[in-house]
């Protein structure tokens, strides 16, 4: 997973719902409560726990999109 627009900041120790930001020496750390944009490397299976996505391309929130496979079992 990549940290967008944050030189010297790395997302590490990723799990399904948590992770750690590693801040390199001299890099600017996000302030408490500041939004940090992450670019996922894959779609996590926890997406099945939610009814919808809220997408924000280019920083503009769009209408929610349904998770059509929610609860699907084969």
C-alpha positions, 0 to 999 in steps of 0.5 A, a space after each residue: 500500500 502506498 501513502 499518497 502525496 507524502 514523501 518519506 512516509 511508508 505504510 507498514 505492518 499492514 493487516 486487514 484493518 490496521 497498519 503503521 505509518 513509518 516516518 523517515 528522518 526529515 519527512 513531515 508527519 501527518 498531524 493528529 486527525 489529518 486525513 492521509 490518503 492510501 492507495 491499496 495494492 489489492 481489494 481486501 476480503 473485509 470489503 464483504 463486511 460492508 454494504 457500500 463503498 464511498 469513492 472519492 476520485 480526485 478528492 470529490 466524494 461520489 454517490 455510494 456504490 453498492 458492494 454487489 457481492 456482499 454476503 455471497 457464498 458459493 
